[in-house]
Amino acid sequence: MPKRTQRMPCYRVCRGAAGMWDVYAEGVPAAVASFHEHEEAAAYAQRLAARMHGEVVVEASRPPRAA
C-alpha cells in the first residue's frame, strides 16, 4: 500500500500594512496573529510550526495569496 504524503503547513512572518509583524498560516487569508516586535512574531510562528510539524518563512516580502 503506497504511503500518503501530507504537505507540511507553512507559516509566514511579514510586515503588515499597519506596521505590525503579521503571522500567516498557509491557506488562511487573514493574519492569525500580529506583533509589534519581529522577534515575537518569529517565535510565535516557530511554535506553531513545531506543534503542527510545519515550516516557517520569516520576513516574506508580502502576505501569502488566498488559496
C-alpha atoms as an extended CHARMM CRD file, in Angstrom:
* protein
*
        67  EXT
         1         1  MET       CA              0.0000000000        0.0000000000        0.0000000000  PROA      1               0.0000000000
         2         2  PRO       CA              1.5360000000        3.3680000000       -1.0010000000  PROA      2               0.0000000000
         3         3  LYS       CA              2.1670000000        5.9970000000        1.6540000000  PROA      3               0.0000000000
         4         4  ARG       CA              0.0050000000        9.0830000000        1.6830000000  PROA      4               0.0000000000
         5         5  THR       CA              2.0990000000       12.1930000000        1.5950000000  PROA      5               0.0000000000
         6         6  GLN       CA              0.8210000000       15.1650000000        3.5270000000  PROA      6               0.0000000000
         7         7  ARG       CA              2.0400000000       18.6560000000        2.8790000000  PROA      7               0.0000000000
         8         8  MET       CA              3.5370000000       20.3530000000        5.9070000000  PROA      8               0.0000000000
         9         9  PRO       CA              1.8350000000       23.6150000000        6.8660000000  PROA      9               0.0000000000
        10        10  CYS       CA              3.7730000000       26.7850000000        6.1770000000  PROA      10              0.0000000000
        11        11  TYR       CA              3.6970000000       29.9040000000        8.3540000000  PROA      11              0.0000000000
        12        12  ARG       CA              4.8790000000       33.2750000000        7.0620000000  PROA      12              0.0000000000
        13        13  VAL       CA              6.0620000000       36.2930000000        9.0020000000  PROA      13              0.0000000000
        14        14  CYS       CA              5.8910000000       39.5960000000        7.1690000000  PROA      14              0.0000000000
        15        15  ARG       CA              5.4240000000       43.2830000000        7.8100000000  PROA      15              0.0000000000
        16        16  GLY       CA              1.7570000000       44.2430000000        7.6330000000  PROA      16              0.0000000000
        17        17  ALA       CA              0.2300000000       47.4410000000        6.2970000000  PROA      17              0.0000000000
        18        18  ALA       CA             -0.2300000000       48.8010000000        9.8270000000  PROA      18              0.0000000000
        19        19  GLY       CA              3.4830000000       48.3780000000       10.5670000000  PROA      19              0.0000000000
        20        20  MET       CA              2.9350000000       45.2830000000       12.7030000000  PROA      20              0.0000000000
        21        21  TRP       CA              4.6340000000       41.9360000000       12.1340000000  PROA      21              0.0000000000
        22        22  ASP       CA              1.9350000000       39.5320000000       10.9500000000  PROA      22              0.0000000000
        23        23  VAL       CA              1.9180000000       35.7290000000       11.0490000000  PROA      23              0.0000000000
        24        24  TYR       CA              0.0180000000       33.9960000000        8.2660000000  PROA      24              0.0000000000
        25        25  ALA       CA             -0.8980000000       30.3260000000        8.0130000000  PROA      25              0.0000000000
        26        26  GLU       CA             -0.9240000000       28.8350000000        4.5440000000  PROA      26              0.0000000000
        27        27  GLY       CA             -4.4500000000       28.8220000000        3.1430000000  PROA      27              0.0000000000
        28        28  VAL       CA             -5.7660000000       31.3930000000        5.6320000000  PROA      28              0.0000000000
        29        29  PRO       CA             -6.3810000000       34.7990000000        4.0060000000  PROA      29              0.0000000000
        30        30  ALA       CA             -6.0390000000       36.9190000000        7.1710000000  PROA      30              0.0000000000
        31        31  ALA       CA             -3.1820000000       37.0970000000        9.6440000000  PROA      31              0.0000000000
        32        32  VAL       CA             -3.5460000000       34.6060000000       12.5010000000  PROA      32              0.0000000000
        33        33  ALA       CA             -1.6180000000       36.9460000000       14.8230000000  PROA      33              0.0000000000
        34        34  SER       CA              0.0990000000       40.3560000000       14.8030000000  PROA      34              0.0000000000
        35        35  PHE       CA              3.0030000000       41.5760000000       16.9230000000  PROA      35              0.0000000000
        36        36  HSD       CA              4.8590000000       44.8360000000       17.4820000000  PROA      36              0.0000000000
        37        37  GLU       CA              8.2350000000       43.0720000000       17.5310000000  PROA      37              0.0000000000
        38        38  HSD       CA              9.6690000000       40.9020000000       14.7790000000  PROA      38              0.0000000000
        39        39  GLU       CA             11.1940000000       38.5120000000       17.3150000000  PROA      39              0.0000000000
        40        40  GLU       CA              7.7910000000       37.8840000000       18.9230000000  PROA      40              0.0000000000
        41        41  ALA       CA              6.1700000000       37.1170000000       15.5700000000  PROA      41              0.0000000000
        42        42  ALA       CA              9.0060000000       34.7950000000       14.5200000000  PROA      42              0.0000000000
        43        43  ALA       CA              8.8980000000       32.9450000000       17.8630000000  PROA      43              0.0000000000
        44        44  TYR       CA              5.1170000000       32.5010000000       17.5980000000  PROA      44              0.0000000000
        45        45  ALA       CA              5.4100000000       31.1590000000       14.0440000000  PROA      45              0.0000000000
        46        46  GLN       CA              8.1540000000       28.7660000000       15.1780000000  PROA      46              0.0000000000
        47        47  ARG       CA              5.9150000000       27.4530000000       17.9830000000  PROA      47              0.0000000000
        48        48  LEU       CA              3.0430000000       26.8960000000       15.5470000000  PROA      48              0.0000000000
        49        49  ALA       CA              5.3150000000       25.1310000000       13.0880000000  PROA      49              0.0000000000
        50        50  ALA       CA              6.7810000000       22.8920000000       15.7950000000  PROA      50              0.0000000000
        51        51  ARG       CA              3.3090000000       21.9400000000       17.0330000000  PROA      51              0.0000000000
        52        52  MET       CA              1.9920000000       21.2520000000       13.5200000000  PROA      52              0.0000000000
        53        53  HSD       CA              5.2310000000       19.7810000000       12.0890000000  PROA      53              0.0000000000
        54        54  GLY       CA              5.4100000000       22.6210000000        9.6070000000  PROA      54              0.0000000000
        55        55  GLU       CA              7.8960000000       25.1820000000        8.4070000000  PROA      55              0.0000000000
        56        56  VAL       CA              8.3640000000       28.9250000000        8.7570000000  PROA      56              0.0000000000
        57        57  VAL       CA              9.2370000000       31.5860000000        6.2080000000  PROA      57              0.0000000000
        58        58  VAL       CA             10.4340000000       34.6760000000        8.0580000000  PROA      58              0.0000000000
        59        59  GLU       CA             10.2770000000       38.1700000000        6.6000000000  PROA      59              0.0000000000
        60        60  ALA       CA              8.3730000000       37.2360000000        3.4890000000  PROA      60              0.0000000000
        61        61  SER       CA              8.0900000000       40.2510000000        1.2380000000  PROA      61              0.0000000000
        62        62  ARG       CA              4.2910000000       40.1340000000        1.2860000000  PROA      62              0.0000000000
        63        63  PRO       CA              1.4240000000       38.1270000000        2.7860000000  PROA      63              0.0000000000
        64        64  PRO       CA              0.5690000000       34.8600000000        1.0430000000  PROA      64              0.0000000000
        65        65  ARG       CA             -2.1700000000       34.9670000000       -1.5400000000  PROA      65              0.0000000000
        66        66  ALA       CA             -5.5100000000       33.4080000000       -0.6040000000  PROA      66              0.0000000000
        67        67  ALA       CA             -5.9070000000       29.8750000000       -1.9180000000  PROA      67              0.0000000000
